Amino acid sequence: MWSPDEIASLCYNHFNKLPKRGKPEAGREWTLLAAVVLLTDSSDQKTVQKQVVSLGTGTKCIGQSAMSMKGDILNDSHAEVIARRGGVRYLTEQLHRAVTGQSSDVFCPGAGKGKWTVKPGVSFLFFTSQTPCGDASIFPTTGSQAQPCEPVKAAQNGESERRGLKRHAESELEETRQGPGMKTSDNHSSCRKSGDADEREVITGNKEHNQLNEVSYYQPDVKKVYPPDLHRTGAKCVPDGPTDPLKPGLLYHSVGVLRVKPGRGERTLSLSCSDKLTRWAVLGFQGALLSHYLQGPIYFSAVVVGKGPYNHQAMQRAMRTRCSHVRGLPSGFSIQAPELLQASLEFTHNHTHTESKHTHTQGRISPCGAAISWCAVSQHPLDVTANGYKQGVTKKALGTLQARSLISKVELFHSFLKLRAATEDAQLPETLRGNELRTYWDYKQAAGVYQQAWTQLRLQAFPLWLRGPRELLRFH
Ligand SMILES: [Zn+2]
């Protein structure tokens, strides 16, 4: 019906056709890409129509201090999160069409009053050009591979340790190894900072490591053998739980734990993409607000990852094993994780590819600061942001309507309120009746069944899931 490569190529082509605004500068800037793809079976079920309904790019995440009380800033601009938010925007418009009697590609009337369900033969899948950051990115390396996601500052300790390793390595390996942590300019700058103290630590670490593992880096006749090592993630363990041992090789990270994204030197409250995808795999990707209108959650039937470092077991651990024991979910919710697949096609704006095209005259390689959101809606499908606000707005305009991204919390909320206003009273879902609902927080809390499922998931699998201050959700 469809292959991972067909999906990857559909998404890359879609990206290529978008205007230049917000795209990385070839050979110097890199980015990540993710997309939500709508699959529609033909009436004879022999073919399937594939359509990108939301696409996102982005690599950044803002720190806690930049978060806004007005819901008008994008806290998390990793491609996966941008793509999902665009997906919610798309679903909101499709529901709006459905409740106003226009044809919808997605929804048909459901069983309960005011409830809608996804049409038979319609499903969604998620594409991401790279292994999601966080738990799914932690797995043993196999020879020379790039990191699945940028190891960022959190890898600094590991970096100095790796410099230590490198000094003992044969110079010919320098060219071919391209081992973890050696791939980004950020890392190179942290290399320069590494002092002697770091190196001593490294060597001690190596001795320990050699006692535990059969491969020694110091034996001159095993030049071509790399010590066992892990791909790393820049996302740090959430507070109050297990921490990373940060030991060399396979003992660097803890696995199966919740992680927060690194920001620019500042702590963020945003969970890693692995964690968020896992949450969507249990609660659906539609979010709390739209669940008012839906008979059940909308799941991704598959997650397809583009070419690059990938490990099926790590994906399974992150997205299935961590919550496979969860019981007592409300009816309609399940813990059936999506099918996990990898494509053999590479995103040409990823880090590895950008590095291969880079020339020294271009300056330092860096992650692209902009995030592109495109979704299949009738008005303003393209939304380009930087630092959580529309790209190009002046400092003075921050906080105004013009500065808001159309996929910010407040804008998605307002689209939802328009949907509510467009719904005839008799068709209004039970949970939206009554006038006491006012703020974003109120409307989310009123989605009782969704909240019940979230509570079960949190209690049984993710008790340490970080929750931002409630005050940040009281806008309307
Ligand atoms: Zn991420």
Boltz pocket constraint, residues with backbone or C-beta under 6 A from the ligand:
constraints:
  - pocket:
      binder: B
      contacts: [[A, 78], [A, 79], [A, 80], [A, 132], [A, 133], [A, 272], [A, 273], [A, 274]]
      max_distance: 6.0
